[in-house]
Every structure is written in C-alpha cells, then in structure tokens.
C-alpha cells in the first residue's frame, strides 16, 4: 500500500472536558499528609475532629468533616476558579466523588484522587481518563477514551499528549510515536486496520509522504487522494466508486461536504458524525433535485423538490416521512 500523508491530527481531548482543573489543598501524597500540617487556617466550626470550614493558602475552601485536623469523610472543596468538588476526603485529599466545573460541565471521580495523585475521571459525555493528576493537570503516563471510541495511551504534560504515545482512531487506525503539545512530532509508525504498518517522519501533526487508505467499521475502504481524510479537509475515493470531498473529523464526514455516488447522484450540504445533518441538496441522476433540512441522515422539516422541467413542489418531512 502507499505511504500515508497529510493527516493533520486535530486532537480533541481538552474540549472533551472543557473544564478548569482543580488545585489540591495539600501538595504531597496521602502518605505525607499524615505527618505534615495542611496549609491554611480554620475559619469556622471544629477543624480538628468534627464539622468545620477551612481556607487554604491558595484561596480554595473546604467545608465538611475533619479527623485529626485533616479533611476526612464527606465534604465539599470549592476552588478559586469556581470548580466544586463534592464527595469523600481521606487524610486531607479528595478520594472520589462528584465534580462540577466552573464552565458548567460535570464529571465523576470514580476512583482515587483526581486532584493530585492517581484517579479515574469520567465525564457526563462518557469520556474516561485514567491516570495521574498533579496540581489540577493530567500528567505522566495515562490513558483517555472518548465517547466516539478514539483513545490515547501514553505520556501527558499540561493536559496534552507529550512524549511517547499511541493514538487509536474509531476505525482502529493507530499512530505510534512522539507527540508534542497534542500533535505528532518526529518519527512515527502508522498502522491501518489491515495491520500493514507505514513508517514516516511527522511534523506538526502531519505524515509527510504520499496518501493512505482508510477502512471504515462497515468494511468499505477508500483512498485518501488529497488532503487530510482523518481530521481536516480532503478528498476520499471509496471502493464502491463514490467520492467524498469536504470536511472530516475523526475519520467521519463532519461539516460541509459533497458526496458523489457512482450512479451520478450527488449530495451537497452539511454532515454531522458521518450523517447528513443540517441544510443540504440532493440531486438524483435523473435530474430531480431536493433541497431542505436533514436530521441524523433523514429528511426532516420543510423542503422543495425541483423537477427536471423546472416545476417545484414544497413538502414537509418528519423523521424521513413525508407528511405534506
């Protein structure tokens, strides 16, 4: 097979959470906090053995249960950013619970310490991060799986892919190599679903020699003949004779595109996650044309048929069924 080229990876893990990360009240691990006094001061209640309020030196606040002078048991920690942690605390550190981020998104710290330590953080969208946290930030060797099936396993720094790692797309295409600030950088190894590897240099998220093949979960394959057919703008020739030219996100048609069928029929319009979604126009090989709205691949809403002779007819669809 030909070598792969021009695959610009627009990585989406930061927008997966869209959140501000949480600063810890204590700078060291649970084993150290047993012997070190936590920073800050008691502002109300019993901060030794009971219910109290604590103001940390970094401006974050804790309200809840104390044991032996440290947050232990049920409590709430509110960060300067407005992010709210609510759940279990142990030896002064968060130990699982609910997170409401300052931007309104939420997640569950399913296990461990999702502030500074190791933990599992699961967003409401289904995105799941398992690994290390330090001072509100994903770091070290960790893994993340997004709701669409994209996954990354490797090193993080400053919430981004940095260092050795493997990025696996929903169609099982794998990128292995060096990442820098969320993009491929340096020598990489690319393995397509047929398991035939391609080696090549990478720079700023691109593979820089020739084009590559794409195989979708349905089994239909295609050749990316121009541009970026993973996340970007490209031209994809499919094995059934059809051609798609337009925008891609994670190997799916997403955004504006033109799909020309082998029969000669053509769709021009908007896509979402591989399906016609939004405003579009479908021209049949006979010359009949439909212009209107689509939803999840089906006609939905008002539209107009234009016949080859120029006559027009307004129609109304609901979930693909014509009602008027």
LOLUM-758324 format. One record per residue: residue in three letters; y, z, x of N, C-alpha, C, CB in turn. Coordinates in steps of 0.05 Angstrom, whole numbers, padded with zeros to 5 digits, always signed. Atoms other than C-alpha are relative to their C-alpha. Glycine has a CB too. Layout:
BEGIN
ALAYZXYZXYZXYZX
...
This chain:
BEGIN
UNK-00024+00000+00017+00000+00000+00000+00025+00000+00018+00000+00025-00019
UNK-00025+00000-00015+00072-00009+00022+00010+00029+00004+00021-00016-00014
UNK-00012-00027-00005+00110+00049+00051+00022+00005-00021+00011+00002+00028
UNK-00019-00008+00021+00158+00087+00006+00028+00001+00012-00007+00027-00012
UNK-00028-00001-00008+00234+00082+00009+00019+00008-00022+00009-00027+00011
UNK-00022-00005+00018+00299+00103-00023-00006+00019-00023+00010-00026-00011
UNK+00006-00020+00021+00271+00162-00061+00019+00023+00004-00030+00010+00001
UNK-00019-00022-00002+00332+00207-00068-00009+00023-00018+00029-00010-00008
UNK+00010-00023+00016+00309+00276-00090+00024+00016-00009-00019+00017+00017
UNK-00020-00018+00011+00359+00309-00136-00014+00024-00010+00017-00015-00022
UNK+00017-00024+00007+00327+00377-00138+00015+00018-00019-00007+00015+00025
UNK-00012-00014+00023+00339+00419-00199-00005+00029-00001-00008-00012-00025
UNK+00008-00028+00004+00318+00489-00183+00023+00019-00005-00016+00009+00022
UNK-00022-00019+00005+00387+00521-00183+00008+00000-00029+00023-00005+00018
UNK-00008+00001+00027+00405+00492-00251-00022+00010-00018+00008-00029-00008
UNK+00021-00010+00017+00337+00517-00275+00006+00028-00010-00027+00000+00014
UNK-00007-00027+00009+00364+00587-00278+00030+00001-00008-00005+00021+00022
UNK-00028+00000+00006+00439+00573-00278+00012+00027+00001+00005-00013-00026
UNK-00007-00028+00002+00449+00645-00260+00012+00011+00025-00025+00016-00007
UNK-00009-00016-00023+00483+00694-00215-00023+00019+00007+00027+00015-00006
UNK+00022-00018-00008+00434+00735-00175+00010+00028+00005-00014-00011+00025
UNK-00007-00028+00003+00432+00810-00172-00001+00014+00027-00020+00013-00019
UNK-00001-00016-00024+00452+00855-00115-00013+00026-00003+00029+00004+00009
UNK+00015-00025+00003+00409+00915-00101+00018+00024+00004-00022+00001+00020
UNK-00015-00025-00005+00433+00986-00102-00008+00012+00026-00006+00020-00022
UNK+00009-00009-00026+00392+01001-00040-00007-00023+00017-00024+00020-00003
UNK+00003+00023-00018+00387+00956+00020-00028-00002+00011+00020+00002+00022
UNK+00026+00001-00012+00317+00973+00042-00022+00002-00021-00003+00022+00021
UNK+00023+00000+00018+00247+00972+00012-00006+00027-00012-00024-00010+00013
UNK+00006-00025+00015+00216+01024-00033-00009+00022+00019-00022-00005-00021
UNK+00009-00021-00019+00183+01059+00026+00022+00014+00014-00019-00013+00020
UNK-00022-00012-00014+00250+01071+00059+00018+00017-00019+00017-00021+00013
UNK-00018-00014+00018+00288+01093-00004-00010+00028-00006+00003-00016-00025
UNK+00009-00026+00005+00244+01154-00009+00014+00021+00017-00030+00002+00004
UNK-00012-00019-00018+00278+01185+00050+00030-00005+00005-00015-00002+00027
UNK-00028+00006-00004+00346+01152+00050+00016+00004-00025+00004-00029+00011
UNK-00017-00005+00023+00402+01174+00004+00012-00027-00010+00022+00020+00007
UNK-00011+00025+00011+00425+01118-00043+00031+00001+00002-00009-00004-00029
UNK-00029+00002-00003+00496+01093-00035+00014+00003-00026+00007-00027+00014
UNK-00016-00003+00024+00549+01111-00086+00004+00028-00008-00013-00016-00022
UNK-00005-00027+00010+00565+01170-00130-00008+00003-00029+00030+00008+00004
UNK+00007-00006+00027+00544+01203-00194+00026+00002-00017-00016+00027-00003
UNK-00024+00000+00016+00596+01191-00249-00004+00013-00027+00010-00028-00005
UNK+00004-00014+00025+00564+01229-00306-00029+00007-00004+00009-00016-00023
UNK+00027-00008+00006+00503+01267-00330-00015+00012+00023-00016-00024-00010
UNK+00017-00012-00020+00445+01291-00288-00012-00022+00018-00023+00017-00013
UNK+00009+00021-00019+00435+01244-00228-00021+00011+00019+00023-00012+00015
UNK+00021-00011-00017+00382+01289-00197-00027-00002-00014+00006+00030+00007
UNK+00024+00001+00016+00328+01298-00250+00007+00001-00030-00019+00024+00007
UNK-00009+00002+00028+00350+01273-00318+00013-00026-00006+00019+00023-00007
UNK-00014+00025+00007+00394+01221-00351+00028+00001+00011+00001-00003-00031
UNK-00026+00000-00012+00456+01201-00313+00011-00027+00005-00001+00015+00026
UNK-00013+00025-00007+00505+01148-00291+00007-00001+00029+00026-00003-00018
UNK-00005+00003-00029+00512+01122-00220+00017-00024+00005-00027-00001+00015
UNK-00017+00023-00009+00566+01078-00189-00006-00005+00029+00030+00007-00004
UNK+00007+00007-00028+00542+01041-00127+00025-00009+00015-00021-00023+00000
UNK-00022+00008-00017+00588+01025-00069+00008-00030-00004-00006+00005+00029
UNK-00006+00029+00004+00583+00950-00085+00012-00006-00027-00025-00016+00004
UNK-00012+00004+00026+00610+00961-00155-00019-00002-00023+00017-00024+00000
UNK+00020+00000+00022+00545+00957-00194-00004+00028-00011-00027-00012+00011
UNK+00003-00026+00014+00529+01012-00244-00029+00003-00011+00020+00002-00023
UNK+00026-00006+00011+00464+01045-00264+00002+00022-00021-00020+00009+00022
UNK+00001-00020+00021+00452+01083-00329-00029+00004-00008+00018-00008-00024
UNK+00027-00004+00008+00386+01116-00341-00012+00025+00012-00017-00023+00008
UNK+00015-00024-00008+00333+01164-00316+00000+00002+00031-00029-00002-00009
UNK+00001-00007-00029+00334+01198-00247-00023+00019+00005+00026+00012+00009
UNK+00020-00019-00010+00278+01232-00209+00005+00004+00030-00030-00011-00005
UNK-00005-00007-00028+00291+01268-00144+00024-00014+00012-00025-00007+00017
UNK-00025+00012-00009+00361+01238-00140+00000-00030+00002+00006+00011+00026
UNK+00001+00030-00001+00340+01165-00148-00007-00011-00027-00021-00009+00021
UNK+00007+00012+00026+00336+01118-00208-00030-00004-00001+00014-00027-00003
UNK+00029+00002+00005+00265+01124-00234-00006+00002-00029-00016+00022+00016
UNK+00006+00001+00028+00237+01107-00302+00017-00021-00013+00006+00027-00013
UNK-00015+00020+00015+00276+01070-00356+00029+00001+00007-00004+00004-00030
UNK-00028+00000-00006+00346+01047-00340+00012-00028-00003+00005+00011+00027
UNK-00015+00025+00001+00399+00993-00341+00018-00001+00025+00017-00003-00026
UNK-00018+00004-00023+00435+00965-00279+00017-00024-00006-00016-00004+00026
UNK-00019+00021+00006+00498+00924-00290+00014-00007+00025+00020+00009-00022
UNK-00011+00010-00025+00522+00881-00233+00030-00007-00002-00016-00024+00011
UNK-00028+00008+00001+00595+00865-00215+00004-00027-00013+00012-00001+00028
UNK-00002+00027+00012+00582+00793-00238-00003+00001-00030-00021-00018+00011
UNK+00005-00003+00028+00563+00819-00307-00029-00003-00007+00016-00021-00015
UNK+00029+00001+00004+00488+00807-00299-00011+00028-00006-00014-00013+00024
UNK+00010-00026+00009+00448+00861-00333-00031+00001+00004+00007+00004-00030
UNK+00028-00005-00004+00380+00887-00311-00008+00024-00017-00006+00006+00031
UNK+00009-00021+00017+00342+00929-00361-00030+00003+00001+00009-00004-00029
UNK+00029-00003-00002+00273+00958-00350-00008+00025+00015-00012-00024+00012
UNK+00011-00023-00016+00234+01002-00302+00012+00001+00028-00030-00003+00002
UNK-00009-00005-00027+00260+01032-00238-00019+00019+00014+00030+00011+00001
UNK+00018-00016-00015+00220+01064-00183+00011+00005+00028-00028-00013+00002
UNK-00012-00008-00026+00247+01102-00121+00026-00015+00005-00021-00007+00022
UNK-00027+00012-00004+00316+01072-00133+00000-00030-00002+00010+00007+00025
UNK+00000+00029+00001+00293+01000-00141-00011-00010-00027-00018-00011+00023
UNK+00009+00012+00025+00282+00954-00200-00030-00006+00002+00016-00025-00007
UNK+00029+00004-00001+00208+00948-00218-00010-00014-00026-00014+00027+00004
UNK+00009+00015+00023+00202+00897-00274+00016+00005-00025-00028+00004-00005
UNK-00014-00003+00025+00238+00884-00339+00016-00025-00008+00019+00023+00002
UNK-00015+00022+00011+00289+00841-00374+00026-00004+00015+00006+00006-00030
UNK-00024+00007-00014+00347+00804-00341+00017-00018-00019-00006-00014+00026
UNK-00019+00017+00014+00408+00777-00378+00022-00007+00020+00012+00015-00025
UNK-00019+00009-00020+00450+00735-00331+00028-00003-00011-00009-00026+00012
UNK-00028+00001+00008+00526+00731-00333+00006-00025-00016+00018+00002+00024
UNK-00006+00025+00014+00523+00659-00358-00014-00002-00027-00008-00023+00017
UNK+00013+00000+00026+00481+00679-00419-00029-00007+00001+00014-00018-00018
UNK+00029+00006-00002+00413+00655-00394-00015+00027+00005-00006-00020+00023
UNK+00016-00025-00004+00357+00706-00392-00027-00006+00013-00004+00014-00026
UNK+00026+00002-00014+00292+00718-00355-00014+00027-00001+00003-00011+00029
UNK+00016-00025-00002+00237+00769-00347-00010+00003+00029-00023-00001-00020
UNK+00012-00007-00026+00220+00802-00281-00028+00010-00007+00017+00021+00016
UNK+00027-00006+00010+00146+00800-00298-00014+00021+00017-00016-00025-00001
UNK+00014-00018-00018+00124+00839-00237+00017+00004+00025-00028-00010+00007
UNK-00012-00006-00026+00153+00873-00176+00030+00003-00001-00007-00022+00019
UNK-00029-00004-00004+00224+00876-00150+00014-00027+00003+00005+00018+00025
UNK-00013+00025+00000+00266+00816-00168+00029+00002+00010+00000-00012-00028
UNK-00026-00003-00012+00328+00843-00133-00003-00003+00031+00013+00027-00006
UNK+00007+00002-00028+00305+00857-00061-00029+00009+00003+00020+00017+00018
UNK+00028-00006-00003+00231+00853-00049-00016-00025-00009-00008+00024-00017
UNK+00017+00021+00011+00174+00811-00078-00003+00004-00030-00027-00002+00015
UNK+00003-00002+00029+00170+00795-00151-00005-00027-00013+00025+00011-00012
UNK+00004+00024+00016+00156+00744-00206+00021-00001-00021-00029-00001-00012
UNK-00022+00003+00019+00215+00719-00246-00006-00024-00018+00028-00003+00014
UNK+00006+00022+00019+00203+00677-00309+00023-00003-00019-00026+00007-00016
UNK-00022+00006+00018+00260+00643-00346-00010-00007-00028+00016-00023+00011
UNK+00008+00006+00028+00260+00632-00421-00009-00029-00003+00024+00005-00018
UNK+00009+00028+00002+00251+00557-00408-00028-00004+00010+00019-00017+00017
UNK+00027+00003-00011+00184+00570-00374-00001-00002+00030-00014-00023-00013
UNK-00001+00002-00029+00207+00561-00302-00009+00027+00011+00028-00007+00010
UNK+00012-00024-00011+00169+00611-00259+00003+00001+00030-00030+00002-00008
UNK-00003-00004-00029+00188+00636-00189-00016+00024+00009+00030+00003+00007
UNK+00016-00022-00011+00141+00679-00148+00004+00001+00030-00031-00004-00007
UNK-00005-00002-00028+00162+00704-00081+00020+00022+00007+00009-00026+00011
UNK-00018-00020-00011+00215+00740-00042+00029-00002-00010+00000-00002+00031
UNK-00028-00002+00007+00284+00763-00061+00014+00018+00020+00004+00012-00029
UNK-00016-00017-00018+00339+00791-00016+00029-00002-00008-00004-00008+00029
UNK-00029+00000+00008+00408+00812-00040+00006-00022-00020+00017-00003+00025
UNK-00004+00018+00022+00403+00772-00104-00010-00029+00004+00028-00002-00007
UNK+00006+00028-00007+00376+00709-00070-00030-00004+00005+00016-00007+00025
UNK+00027+00009-00007+00309+00673-00067-00001-00007+00029-00009-00023-00018
UNK+00001+00005-00028+00287+00672+00005-00029+00002+00010+00018+00021+00015
UNK+00026-00003-00011+00227+00668+00051-00020-00020-00012-00010+00028-00003
UNK+00021+00018+00011+00160+00635+00034-00006+00007-00028-00025+00002+00018
UNK+00003-00005+00028+00156+00629-00041-00008-00026-00015+00026+00012-00012
UNK+00006+00024+00016+00138+00582-00098+00014+00001-00027-00030-00001-00005
UNK-00013+00002+00027+00170+00557-00162-00013-00023-00015+00031-00005+00003
UNK+00012+00020+00017+00141+00518-00220+00019-00004-00024-00029+00007-00010
UNK-00018+00005+00022+00188+00484-00270-00015-00007-00026+00019-00022+00007
UNK+00012+00004+00026+00176+00473-00344-00012-00028-00003+00020+00005-00022
UNK+00010+00027+00003+00164+00398-00334-00024-00005+00019+00022-00020+00006
UNK+00023+00003-00017+00108+00410-00283+00008-00004+00030-00016-00022-00008
UNK-00008+00002-00028+00149+00399-00219-00003+00027+00013+00030-00010+00002
UNK+00004-00025-00014+00132+00451-00167+00008-00003+00029-00029+00010-00002
UNK-00006-00001-00028+00153+00472-00097-00013+00025+00012+00031+00000+00005
UNK+00012-00022-00014+00116+00515-00048+00009-00002+00029-00031+00000-00002
UNK-00010+00001-00028+00148+00533+00019+00022+00020+00004+00009-00028+00006
UNK-00021-00019-00008+00208+00566+00050+00026-00005-00016+00006-00003+00030
UNK-00025+00000+00013+00272+00583+00014+00021+00014+00018-00001+00014-00028
UNK-00022-00014-00011+00340+00604+00040+00025-00006-00017+00005-00008+00030
UNK-00024+00004+00017+00403+00615-00002-00006-00014-00026+00022-00015+00016
UNK+00008+00012+00026+00365+00596-00065-00009-00029+00001+00022+00003-00020
UNK+00006+00028-00003+00350+00527-00037-00025-00003+00017+00023-00016+00013
UNK+00023+00006-00017+00289+00494-00005+00011-00003+00029-00014-00027-00009
UNK-00008+00002-00027+00298+00504+00070-00023+00006+00018+00024+00020+00006
UNK+00023-00004-00018+00245+00495+00123-00024-00016-00010-00007+00029+00003
UNK+00025+00014+00008+00172+00472+00115-00006+00005-00029-00023+00009+00017
UNK+00008-00003+00027+00150+00459+00044-00013-00024-00012+00024+00008-00017
UNK+00013+00022+00015+00114+00416-00007+00012-00001-00028-00031+00003-00001
UNK-00011+00005+00027+00148+00387-00069-00020-00018-00015+00028-00012+00001
UNK+00019+00016+00016+00100+00362-00123+00013-00007-00026-00027+00016-00004
UNK-00012+00010+00025+00126+00319-00180-00020+00000-00023+00011-00029+00005
UNK+00019-00001+00022+00096+00317-00250-00023-00020+00001+00015-00005-00026
UNK+00021+00020-00003+00056+00254-00233-00018+00006+00024+00011-00028+00002
UNK+00017-00009-00023+00025+00292-00174+00008-00012+00027-00029-00005-00005
UNK-00010+00010-00025+00064+00254-00121+00010+00024+00017+00023-00020-00004
UNK-00007-00023-00017+00073+00302-00062+00018-00008+00023-00025+00013+00011
UNK-00017+00003-00024+00128+00307-00009-00004+00024+00017+00030-00004-00008
UNK+00005-00022-00018+00110+00349+00051+00016-00004+00025-00031+00003+00007
UNK-00015+00002-00025+00155+00364+00109+00023+00019+00001+00011-00028+00003
UNK-00023-00018-00003+00222+00394+00127+00021-00005-00022+00013-00005+00028
UNK-00022+00001+00020+00275+00410+00075+00024+00014+00012-00009+00013-00027
UNK-00024-00013-00008+00347+00427+00087+00019+00000-00023+00013-00015+00025
UNK-00019-00003+00022+00394+00454+00033-00009-00015-00025+00027-00009+00008
UNK+00010+00011+00025+00348+00429-00022-00008-00029+00002+00020+00003-00021
UNK+00008+00028-00003+00334+00359+00006-00019-00004+00024+00025-00018+00003
UNK+00017+00007-00022+00282+00326+00050+00016-00007+00025-00019-00023-00007
UNK-00015+00004-00024+00304+00324+00122-00020-00001+00024+00021+00022+00005
UNK+00018+00002-00023+00267+00298+00184-00026-00015-00008-00006+00027+00011
UNK+00026+00014+00005+00194+00274+00187-00013+00011-00026-00018+00004+00024
UNK+00013-00009+00025+00158+00276+00120-00027-00015-00003+00018-00006-00024
UNK+00025+00013+00007+00090+00259+00092+00000-00002-00031-00025+00016+00011
UNK+00000+00005+00029+00086+00227+00023-00027-00008-00009+00021-00023-00006
UNK+00026+00006+00011+00022+00227-00017+00003-00007-00030-00020+00023+00004
UNK-00001+00009+00027+00017+00187-00082-00025+00010-00015+00003-00030-00003
UNK+00023-00010+00014-00032+00205-00138-00027-00012+00008+00004-00005-00029
UNK+00025+00012-00009-00083+00156-00109-00009+00012+00027+00003-00030+00002
UNK+00007-00015-00024-00083+00202-00048+00003-00016+00026-00028+00011-00002
UNK-00005+00015-00024-00062+00147+00001+00027+00010+00011+00001-00030-00006
UNK-00025-00011-00011-00011+00180+00047+00018-00021+00012-00007+00022+00020
UNK-00019+00017-00013+00052+00148+00073+00017+00019+00018+00018-00015-00020
UNK-00016-00015-00018+00088+00175+00134+00026-00015+00005-00014+00006+00026
UNK-00026+00013-00007+00161+00162+00150+00021+00021+00004+00007-00018-00022
UNK-00022-00018-00004+00227+00192+00170+00016+00004-00025+00019-00011+00022
UNK-00017-00005+00023+00272+00224+00119+00027+00009+00009-00013+00022-00018
UNK-00027-00008-00006+00346+00234+00118+00016+00003-00026+00014-00020+00019
UNK-00016-00005+00024+00389+00266+00064-00016-00006-00025+00026-00016+00001
UNK+00017+00002+00024+00331+00266+00015-00011-00028-00004+00017+00007-00023
UNK+00011+00027+00004+00310+00193+00026-00023-00005+00019+00022-00021+00003
UNK+00020+00012-00017+00248+00160+00052+00010-00028+00007-00029-00001-00013
UNK-00017+00023-00008+00275+00102+00092-00015-00025+00009+00017+00009+00022
UNK+00013+00025-00006+00223+00047+00097-00014-00010-00025-00020+00003+00023
UNK+00013+00014+00022+00202-00002+00042+00000+00016-00027-00029-00006+00007
UNK+00001-00013+00026+00187+00017-00031-00028+00012-00003+00006-00020-00023
UNK+00025-00013+00005+00130+00055-00062-00010-00004-00028+00002+00030+00006
UNK+00013+00002+00026+00082+00056-00120+00003+00026-00015-00029-00009+00002
UNK-00001-00024+00018+00087+00103-00179-00023-00002-00019+00028+00001-00015
UNK+00022-00001+00020+00028+00124-00222+00007+00022-00020-00027+00005+00013
UNK-00007-00020+00021+00043+00159-00288-00025+00013-00011+00016-00014-00022
UNK+00023-00014+00010-00002+00210-00322-00017-00017-00019+00009+00025-00015
UNK+00015+00018+00018-00022+00156-00373-00019-00019+00014+00019-00016-00017
UNK+00017+00018-00016-00054+00117-00316+00014-00026+00006-00025-00005-00014
UNK-00015+00025-00006-00003+00060-00318+00014+00003+00026+00020-00007-00023
UNK-00013+00000-00026+00021+00043-00249+00023-00020+00002-00020-00005+00022
UNK-00022+00019-00004+00082+00007-00223+00010+00000+00028+00023+00007-00019
UNK-00011+00003-00026+00120-00016-00163+00031+00004-00002-00007-00027+00012
UNK-00029-00003-00001+00190+00010-00148+00011-00021+00019+00008+00029+00009
UNK-00009+00023-00016+00222-00055-00124+00028+00003+00011-00003-00025-00015
UNK-00027-00004-00010+00292-00029-00115+00010+00028-00008+00019-00022-00011
UNK-00013-00026+00007+00330+00037-00112-00019+00023+00000+00013-00002-00026
UNK+00014-00026+00001+00304+00106-00130-00013+00003-00027+00019+00023+00006
UNK+00014-00002+00025+00250+00109-00183-00012+00027-00005-00023-00021-00001
UNK+00008-00027+00005+00239+00183-00178+00023+00015-00014-00008+00015+00026
UNK-00024-00012+00012+00308+00214-00189+00024-00015+00010+00002+00031+00006
UNK-00022+00017-00008+00364+00164-00187+00001-00025-00017-00002-00008+00030
UNK-00001+00026+00014+00375+00091-00207-00017-00020+00015+00030-00010-00002
UNK+00018+00019-00013+00322+00039-00194-00011-00021-00019-00023+00015+00013
UNK+00014+00021+00016+00280-00020-00218-00030+00004+00004+00009-00029+00009
UNK+00029-00005-00001+00207-00008-00235-00015-00022-00014-00007+00028-00012
UNK+00018+00021+00012+00157-00065-00247-00026+00014-00006-00003-00024+00019
UNK+00025-00013+00009+00098-00038-00287-00023-00020+00000+00004+00012-00027
UNK+00024+00016-00003+00027-00063-00282-00006-00016-00026-00024+00017+00006
UNK+00004+00015+00025+00028-00086-00356+00019-00024-00003+00002+00018-00023
UNK-00018+00023+00001+00083-00137-00339+00028+00007-00009-00011-00020-00018
UNK-00027-00008+00008+00142-00097-00366+00016+00009+00024-00002+00022-00022
UNK-00018-00008-00021+00203-00079-00325+00021+00020-00012+00015-00025+00013
UNK-00020-00019+00008+00249-00019-00330+00021+00001+00022-00011+00029-00005
UNK-00022-00002-00019+00318-00018-00297+00019+00020-00011+00013-00028+00004
UNK-00018-00020+00009+00360+00044-00302-00003+00026+00014-00003+00004-00029
UNK-00001-00027-00012+00363+00119-00291-00027+00013-00003+00021+00017-00014
UNK+00025-00016-00001+00304+00164-00272+00007+00029+00006-00020-00012+00021
UNK+00000-00028-00008+00296+00240-00269-00029+00009+00001+00018+00017-00020
UNK+00028-00010-00004+00231+00268-00241-00020-00020-00010-00003+00026-00015
UNK+00019+00021+00007+00195+00201-00250+00001-00008-00029-00028+00008+00008
UNK-00001+00007+00028+00216+00195-00322+00026-00016-00006-00001+00025-00018
UNK-00024+00013+00009+00264+00147-00356+00018+00021-00013-00006-00024-00020
UNK-00018-00021+00010+00324+00191-00369+00029-00009+00006-00006+00028+00013
UNK-00026+00011-00003+00395+00168-00382+00001-00028-00012+00009+00000+00030
UNK-00002+00028+00010+00415+00095-00393-00019-00018+00014+00029-00010+00002
UNK+00018+00019-00012+00365+00040-00382-00006-00024-00017-00026+00014+00008
UNK+00009+00025+00014+00339-00029-00400-00029-00004+00005+00017-00025+00009
UNK+00029+00003-00002+00265-00037-00415-00007-00027-00012-00016+00023-00014
UNK+00008+00027+00009+00240-00109-00419-00031-00001-00001+00011-00022+00019
UNK+00029+00001+00004+00169-00117-00447-00010-00027+00009-00007+00005-00029
UNK+00012+00025-00009+00121-00170-00423+00001-00021-00022-00029+00005+00008
UNK-00001+00018+00023+00125-00200-00493+00028-00014-00003-00005+00014-00026
UNK-00027+00010+00002+00200-00213-00484+00019+00018-00016+00000-00027-00012
UNK-00016-00019+00014+00224-00157-00529+00015+00018+00020-00017+00017-00019
UNK-00017-00016-00019+00278-00112-00499+00014+00023-00014+00020-00018+00014
UNK-00015-00023+00010+00307-00043-00509+00022+00006+00020-00018+00025-00005
UNK-00022-00008-00017+00376-00025-00482+00013+00025-00012+00021-00023+00003
UNK-00011-00024+00011+00401+00045-00490-00007+00025+00015-00007+00003-00028
UNK+00003-00027-00012+00392+00119-00477-00029+00010-00002+00019+00019-00013
UNK+00027-00013-00001+00329+00156-00457+00004+00030+00005-00017-00013+00022
UNK+00001-00028-00007+00311+00229-00453-00030+00007+00006+00011+00019-00022
UNK+00027-00008-00008+00249+00252-00415-00021-00022-00007-00008+00026-00012
UNK+00019+00021+00004+00216+00184-00420+00000-00013-00027-00027+00009+00006
UNK+00000+00011+00027+00230+00171-00494+00028-00010-00007-00009+00021-00020
UNK-00025+00009+00010+00284+00131-00529+00014+00023-00015-00003-00025-00018
UNK-00014-00023+00012+00336+00183-00549+00030-00004+00003-00009+00027+00013
UNK-00029+00006+00000+00408+00170-00569+00005-00027-00011+00011+00003+00028
UNK-00007+00027+00010+00442+00104-00582-00014-00022+00015+00031-00004+00001
UNK+00014+00021-00013+00403+00042-00569-00002-00025-00017-00028+00009+00008
UNK+00004+00026+00014+00389-00031-00587-00026-00012+00008+00024-00020+00007
UNK+00027+00012-00005+00320-00062-00593+00001-00029-00010-00023+00016-00014
UNK+00000+00028+00007+00316-00138-00592-00029-00010+00002+00019-00017+00018
UNK+00027+00010+00001+00249-00167-00614-00001-00029+00012-00011+00000-00029
UNK+00003+00026-00011+00221-00230-00582+00006-00022-00020-00028-00004+00012
UNK-00006+00019+00021+00232-00265-00649+00030-00004-00004-00012+00009-00026
UNK-00029+00001+00003+00308-00253-00644+00011+00021-00018+00007-00027-00010
UNK-00009-00022+00017+00311-00197-00695+00010+00023+00018-00023+00009-00019
UNK-00011-00021-00016+00355-00141-00669+00006+00025-00017+00026-00009+00014
UNK-00007-00026+00014+00361-00067-00689+00018+00016+00018-00026+00016-00006
UNK-00019-00017-00015+00420-00024-00667+00003+00026-00016+00027-00014+00005
UNK-00002-00025+00013+00422+00050-00682-00007+00024+00017-00017+00001-00025
UNK+00006-00025-00014+00403+00121-00664-00030+00004+00002+00013+00023-00014
UNK+00028-00008-00005+00336+00145-00635-00001+00030+00005-00012-00017+00023
UNK+00006-00028-00006+00306+00214-00631-00029+00003+00008+00008+00018-00024
UNK+00027-00004-00010+00245+00231-00589-00018-00025-00004-00013+00024-00014
UNK+00015+00025+00000+00224+00158-00587-00001-00014-00027-00027+00005+00008
UNK+00000+00011+00027+00234+00145-00662+00028-00007-00010-00014+00019-00020
UNK-00026+00005+00013+00290+00113-00702+00007+00023-00018-00001-00027-00016
UNK-00009-00023+00015+00330+00168-00733+00030-00001-00005-00008+00026+00014
UNK-00028+00002+00006+00396+00162-00770+00007-00028-00009+00017+00008+00023
UNK-00010+00026+00010+00438+00102-00790-00004-00022+00021+00029+00002-00008
UNK+00004+00022-00018+00424+00034-00761+00006-00026-00014-00028+00000+00011
UNK-00005+00027+00011+00435-00041-00771-00019-00020+00011+00030-00009+00006
UNK+00017+00023-00008+00386-00099-00770+00017-00025-00001-00025-00003-00018
UNK-00013+00026+00000+00415-00166-00749-00022-00022+00002+00020-00002+00023
UNK+00021+00021+00001+00371-00226-00767+00009-00024+00016-00006-00008-00029
UNK-00007+00024-00017+00367-00290-00725+00021-00018-00012-00025-00016+00005
UNK-00020+00017+00013+00410-00326-00776+00028+00013-00001-00008-00007-00027
UNK-00025-00013+00000+00466-00274-00769+00004+00020-00023+00022-00020-00002
UNK-00002-00019+00021+00454-00235-00833-00005+00029+00010-00019-00006-00023
UNK+00004-00028-00009+00458-00159-00827-00009+00017-00024+00026+00011+00012
UNK+00009-00019+00021+00427-00101-00866+00002+00029+00012-00029-00006-00010
UNK-00001-00028-00009+00445-00027-00859-00024+00016-00011+00027+00013-00010
UNK+00024-00016+00007+00387+00023-00860+00004+00029+00008-00025-00012+00012
UNK+00000-00028-00008+00374+00097-00855-00028+00008+00006+00013+00018-00022
UNK+00026-00009-00008+00315+00126-00817+00000+00031+00002-00009-00013+00027
UNK+00005-00028-00006+00288+00197-00815-00027+00002+00013+00001+00017-00026
UNK+00025-00003-00016+00236+00211-00761-00017-00025-00001-00016+00024-00010
UNK+00015+00025-00002+00217+00138-00756-00007-00013-00027-00024+00004+00014
UNK+00006+00011+00026+00210+00127-00831+00026-00009-00014-00014+00021-00018
UNK-00023+00010+00013+00259+00083-00868+00003+00012-00028-00001-00031-00002
UNK-00005-00013+00026+00290+00118-00929+00021-00015-00016+00008+00029+00004
UNK-00021+00015+00015+00345+00069-00948+00005-00027+00013+00027+00016+00000
